[in-house]
Amino acid sequence: MFFKSSENKEKKYDFEKVAALLIHAAKIDENFSNEEEKIIYQTLLKIGANNEKIDKIIQIGKEIEENSNQILDFTKEVKNMSDENKIKIIEALWSIIYSNKKADIFETNLMRRLAGLLYVDNKTMGLIKERIKNKKS
């Protein structure tokens, strides 16, 4: 045939890098809790990660996060996602941050930087933050 097969039209994401970004947010307050890890698992599944490979994705994500000194590499993957998946990830990031009921200066600084890197306007970021904050309190 002259045409490529269109069997696999679904976009394949680098879930390990998305996991690394979520893990980075969870570790930024130096307290990576089980609840935060649960949020990461659920988020990766929501955006299409394979349930059978989720443990491996998380493990590789941890290794990527440990061996990286910048978030730019993680954000490239998220930036190219659909708006729907991008919102799910931002919700997860705020859920991770507010999993202990408060946000510290490092966490809020991370989210401000991510808003710019992911091309999410301040209004949208603020609305998501307030929704998650109210849900967690």
N, C-alpha and C positions, 0 to 999 in steps of 0.2 A: 504494500500500500504506500501511497505517497504522503498520507497524513499521519501525524502522530496520534496515538490513541488518546481519547479524552476520558478514559475510564476514571482517572484520578484527578478530577478537577479541583478537589478540595485543597486549600492552601496548607502546606506543611510548615509548621512553625518550629523554631529551635526552642523547644520547651525547656531545655536545660538552662538557656540564658534567661528565660522568663523566671524560672525557678531561682536562679542566682540573684535576680533583682529582688524578688520577694524575700529571699533568705537574707539579703543585705539589709533590707528594711527591718526584718525581725531581729537581726543581730546588732543593729546600730545603737540600741540602748544597753547592750551587753547582757541581755537577758532573753535568750532564744527559748521560748516556752513551748510546751506540748500543744497548747491552744494555737499558737502561731503556726506551728508545723501543720496542724489540722487545717487551718485556713489555707495554707499553701497547697496542700493536697487537693482540697475541694476546688480551689480556683483553677488549678491545672486541669482537672477533670472537666470543669465547666467550659474551658476554652478549647477542649478537644484532645487533651493528652490521653494516651492509651492507658486504661486502668491496669493492664497487665505489666506495663513498663514504668508505672509511676514511681516505684521505689528506686529504680535505677536512675530515672530522670532527676529525682530529688538528690540522690547521692552525687551525681555528676554536677548538678547545680551548686551543691555545697563546695565541691572542689573548685569549680570555676570562680565562685565568690571568694574563696580563700586565697586564690592565686591571682586575683585581680586587684589593681589599685585605683580603678576608676569605674564609674557606673555607665559611662558612655557606651561601652560594648553591649551591656545588658539592654539599654534603652533602644538601641537600633531595631531589635526584634519587635518590641512592643510598638514602636512608632509606626511600623508597617502593617500592623494588624487592623482589622476592621474597627470602626468606632465602638461597636457593641462589645468586642473583646477588650478593647482598650479601657472602656468604662469598667468592665468586670475586674480588670487588673488594678485600676485605681481604687475601686471599692475594696479590693483585697488588701491593698497597701494601707489604706486608712483603717481597715479592720484589724490588721496586724498592729498598727500603731496604738489604736485604742483598746486592744485586747487587755491591757492592764489599767484601763479607765482614764489614762492621761497621756498627753504627748509632751515629750521633752523638746528642748531647743534643737537637738540634733535631728530628731525625727521631723519636726516641722520644716527645718532647713532642707532636708532631703526632699520633702514633698514640693517645696517651692522650686527647687532645682529641676525635679522631675516634670513639673508642669510645663516649664520652658522646653525641656528636651523632648517631651512627648507631644508638644503643640496642643496642650489643653489650656483653654482660657481660664483665668482666675475665677470667673463666675461659676463655671462648671465644677472646677476643683473645690471651690467653697461649698457649693450645694451638696456635693458628694460627701465632703468632710462632715458637714452638719448632720446629714442623714445618718451616717455611720456613728457619729458621736452620740446622737440621740438614741440610737438603737442600743448602744453599748452601756448607756447610763441608766 
